[in-house]
């Protein structure tokens, strides 16, 4: 059984992440499984639920290679990473942001520092790349962005110390999660509910209807093994139909990112459970 630590004392996500689950966790609590040994999160992103649950054994994966590199550096080389972030912090301005955004970095530690720096200073913490796979989010309008949160990074490093972290497609969880001792949480790019939806602008990896169906099939196979599976997604007919044979719960959320201010505000999402 994994003990749940009061939220206020938990290590928190060190990245800003569009669609992050920090504010929704209180609504998730009634639906979380009470007993499991291993935790899997195949769409890691900001990792809000991982940081809340603090599992002793976890496998954290994502298709985004730069994100995974960043998590590995936070886990394994946090003090060196903090030094690089302090340098970014001391040099930050609009011109510096665009010079770093356009820079190609091969060194993993520098790549992780660049990722966190851009995440903390770009518009709304979005992660978006163009057709060439290059990060293209404009600079945000922040007076004093939290570029180097030393205590937060050190706390995350300690929690991540027992985690396996790797780049992988979500379906690879089938190679590891096998029974009722396993809990898998899927937080995929959401199915778009409008033409301007940002949910699929996650990486150069397209998450189409075909991928959503593959995800449902993965969810179903895990469920048949007895694995405890939970998934979040858009509240729409397509998703509700896909998961109609499972338990579907309605969650109240807030959409804060939309080019049209009139379309920001309360919406609903679904939380699907296999148990």
RARA-V990966 format. One record per residue. N is the residue number from 0. RES is the residue in one small letter. SS is DSSP state (H for helix, E for strand, - for the rest). BURIAL is + if it has 24 or more other ideal C-beta (glycine too) atoms within 12 Angstrom, else -. D_CENTER is the distance of its C-alpha to the mean C-alpha in Angstrom with 2 decimals. Layout:
N_RES_SS_BURIAL_D_CENTER ; N_RES_SS_BURIAL_D_CENTER
This chain:
0_x_-_-_23.64 ; 1_x_-_+_20.65 ; 2_x_-_-_21.64 ; 3_x_-_-_19.61 ; 4_x_-_-_20.03 ; 5_x_-_-_20.77 ; 6_x_H_-_17.83 ; 7_x_H_-_19.87 ; 8_x_H_-_20.41 ; 9_x_-_+_16.93 ; 10_x_-_+_15.19 ; 11_x_-_+_12.51 ; 12_x_-_+_9.26 ; 13_x_-_+_10.90 ; 14_x_-_+_8.82 ; 15_x_-_+_9.22 ; 16_x_-_+_6.57 ; 17_x_-_+_8.39 ; 18_x_-_+_7.92 ; 19_x_-_+_6.28 ; 20_x_-_+_8.26 ; 21_x_H_+_10.49 ; 22_x_H_-_13.47 ; 23_x_H_+_13.34 ; 24_x_H_+_13.49 ; 25_x_H_-_17.30 ; 26_x_H_-_17.67 ; 27_x_H_+_15.82 ; 28_x_H_-_18.17 ; 29_x_H_-_21.12 ; 30_x_H_+_19.30 ; 31_x_-_+_17.74 ; 32_x_-_+_19.97 ; 33_x_-_-_22.31 ; 34_x_-_-_23.09 ; 35_x_-_+_21.19 ; 36_x_-_-_21.21 ; 37_x_E_+_18.19 ; 38_x_E_+_14.52 ; 39_x_E_+_12.38 ; 40_x_E_+_8.70 ; 41_x_-_+_9.01 ; 42_x_-_+_5.80 ; 43_x_-_+_3.96 ; 44_x_-_+_1.71 ; 45_x_-_+_3.62 ; 46_x_-_+_4.74 ; 47_x_H_+_7.10 ; 48_x_H_+_9.02 ; 49_x_H_+_9.54 ; 50_x_H_+_10.95 ; 51_x_H_+_12.96 ; 52_x_H_+_14.44 ; 53_x_-_+_15.19 ; 54_x_-_+_16.20 ; 55_x_-_-_18.97 ; 56_x_-_+_18.01 ; 57_x_E_+_14.61 ; 58_x_E_+_13.47 ; 59_x_E_+_9.98 ; 60_x_E_+_9.68 ; 61_x_E_+_8.32 ; 62_x_-_+_10.89 ; 63_x_-_+_10.19 ; 64_x_H_+_12.90 ; 65_x_H_+_12.69 ; 66_x_H_+_9.18 ; 67_x_H_+_10.64 ; 68_x_H_+_13.83 ; 69_x_H_+_12.46 ; 70_x_H_+_11.18 ; 71_x_H_+_14.55 ; 72_x_H_+_16.49 ; 73_x_H_+_15.19 ; 74_x_H_+_16.23 ; 75_x_H_-_19.47 ; 76_x_-_+_20.76 ; 77_x_H_+_19.58 ; 78_x_H_-_23.06 ; 79_x_H_-_23.54 ; 80_x_H_+_20.21 ; 81_x_H_+_21.30 ; 82_x_H_-_24.59 ; 83_x_H_+_23.15 ; 84_x_H_+_21.02 ; 85_x_H_-_24.22 ; 86_x_H_-_25.94 ; 87_x_H_+_23.46 ; 88_x_H_+_23.86 ; 89_x_H_-_27.63 ; 90_x_H_-_27.77 ; 91_x_-_+_25.35 ; 92_x_-_-_26.86 ; 93_x_H_-_26.46 ; 94_x_H_-_28.31 ; 95_x_H_-_26.51 ; 96_x_H_+_23.08 ; 97_x_H_-_24.33 ; 98_x_H_-_26.03 ; 99_x_H_+_22.89 ; 100_x_H_+_20.89 ; 101_x_-_-_23.68 ; 102_x_-_-_24.07 ; 103_x_-_-_23.49 ; 104_x_-_+_22.51 ; 105_x_-_-_23.13 ; 106_x_-_-_23.05 ; 107_x_H_+_19.77 ; 108_x_H_+_20.12 ; 109_x_H_+_20.98 ; 110_x_H_+_18.13 ; 111_x_H_+_15.64 ; 112_x_H_+_17.69 ; 113_x_H_+_17.73 ; 114_x_H_+_13.98 ; 115_x_H_+_13.69 ; 116_x_H_+_16.90 ; 117_x_H_+_15.98 ; 118_x_H_+_12.69 ; 119_x_H_+_14.96 ; 120_x_H_+_17.79 ; 121_x_E_+_16.74 ; 122_x_H_+_17.08 ; 123_x_H_+_14.62 ; 124_x_H_+_11.80 ; 125_x_-_+_11.44 ; 126_x_-_+_10.54 ; 127_x_-_+_13.46 ; 128_x_E_+_16.00 ; 129_x_-_-_19.56 ; 130_x_-_-_21.50 ; 131_x_-_-_22.19 ; 132_x_-_-_18.56 ; 133_x_-_-_19.06 ; 134_x_E_+_16.83 ; 135_x_-_-_18.83 ; 136_x_-_+_17.47 ; 137_x_-_-_20.43 ; 138_x_E_+_20.86 ; 139_x_-_+_20.16 ; 140_x_-_-_23.11 ; 141_x_-_-_22.54 ; 142_x_-_-_25.58 ; 143_x_-_-_24.04 ; 144_x_-_+_20.34 ; 145_x_-_+_18.87 ; 146_x_-_+_18.62 ; 147_x_-_+_19.50 ; 148_x_-_+_18.63 ; 149_x_H_-_20.48 ; 150_x_H_-_20.40 ; 151_x_H_+_16.67 ; 152_x_H_+_16.16 ; 153_x_H_-_18.93 ; 154_x_H_+_17.64 ; 155_x_H_+_14.25 ; 156_x_H_+_16.44 ; 157_x_H_-_18.58 ; 158_x_H_+_16.03 ; 159_x_H_+_14.50 ; 160_x_-_-_18.13 ; 161_x_-_-_18.49 ; 162_x_E_+_15.30 ; 163_x_E_+_15.60 ; 164_x_E_+_13.02 ; 165_x_E_+_13.66 ; 166_x_E_+_13.05 ; 167_x_-_+_13.73 ; 168_x_-_+_13.87 ; 169_x_H_+_12.61 ; 170_x_H_+_16.32 ; 171_x_H_-_16.98 ; 172_x_H_+_15.95 ; 173_x_H_+_19.45 ; 174_x_H_-_20.98 ; 175_x_-_+_19.93 ; 176_x_-_+_19.45 ; 177_x_-_-_23.04 ; 178_x_-_-_24.18 ; 179_x_-_-_23.91 ; 180_x_-_-_22.88 ; 181_x_E_+_19.40 ; 182_x_E_+_16.52 ; 183_x_E_+_13.73 ; 184_x_E_+_10.83 ; 185_x_E_+_9.68 ; 186_x_E_+_7.19 ; 187_x_-_+_8.49 ; 188_x_-_+_9.53 ; 189_x_-_+_12.01 ; 190_x_-_+_15.68 ; 191_x_-_-_17.33 ; 192_x_-_+_19.79 ; 193_x_-_-_21.57 ; 194_x_-_-_22.61 ; 195_x_-_-_20.66 ; 196_x_-_+_17.29 ; 197_x_-_+_14.44 ; 198_x_-_+_11.92 ; 199_x_-_+_13.02 ; 200_x_-_+_13.07 ; 201_x_-_+_9.93 ; 202_x_-_+_12.03 ; 203_x_-_-_15.65 ; 204_x_-_+_14.86 ; 205_x_-_-_16.16 ; 206_x_-_+_14.86 ; 207_x_-_-_18.22 ; 208_x_H_-_20.05 ; 209_x_H_-_21.03 ; 210_x_H_+_17.48 ; 211_x_H_+_16.96 ; 212_x_H_-_20.21 ; 213_x_H_-_19.33 ; 214_x_H_+_16.27 ; 215_x_H_+_18.77 ; 216_x_H_-_21.17 ; 217_x_H_+_18.79 ; 218_x_H_+_18.09 ; 219_x_H_+_21.89 ; 220_x_H_-_22.81 ; 221_x_H_+_20.69 ; 222_x_H_+_22.26 ; 223_x_H_-_25.67 ; 224_x_-_-_25.25 ; 225_x_-_-_24.73 ; 226_x_-_+_21.08 ; 227_x_E_+_19.38 ; 228_x_E_+_16.69 ; 229_x_E_+_14.58 ; 230_x_E_+_12.78 ; 231_x_E_+_11.77 ; 232_x_E_+_13.08 ; 233_x_E_+_15.61 ; 234_x_-_+_18.92 ; 235_x_-_+_21.39 ; 236_x_H_-_24.20 ; 237_x_H_-_22.58 ; 238_x_H_+_19.74 ; 239_x_H_+_22.21 ; 240_x_H_-_24.68 ; 241_x_H_+_22.40 ; 242_x_-_+_21.64 ; 243_x_-_-_25.05 ; 244_x_-_-_26.09 ; 245_x_-_+_23.37 ; 246_x_E_-_22.86 ; 247_x_E_+_21.27 ; 248_x_E_+_20.58 ; 249_x_E_-_20.34 ; 250_x_E_+_17.95 ; 251_x_E_-_18.83 ; 252_x_E_+_16.23 ; 253_x_E_-_16.78 ; 254_x_E_+_16.23 ; 255_x_-_-_16.49 ; 256_x_-_+_16.02 ; 257_x_-_-_19.00 ; 258_x_-_-_21.86 ; 259_x_-_-_24.23 ; 260_x_H_-_24.32 ; 261_x_H_-_26.22 ; 262_x_H_-_23.28 ; 263_x_-_-_20.99 ; 264_x_E_-_21.16 ; 265_x_E_-_20.80 ; 266_x_E_+_19.70 ; 267_x_E_+_19.02 ; 268_x_E_+_16.26 ; 269_x_E_+_16.85 ; 270_x_E_+_15.75 ; 271_x_E_+_17.40 ; 272_x_E_+_18.71 ; 273_x_-_+_21.02 ; 274_x_-_+_22.99
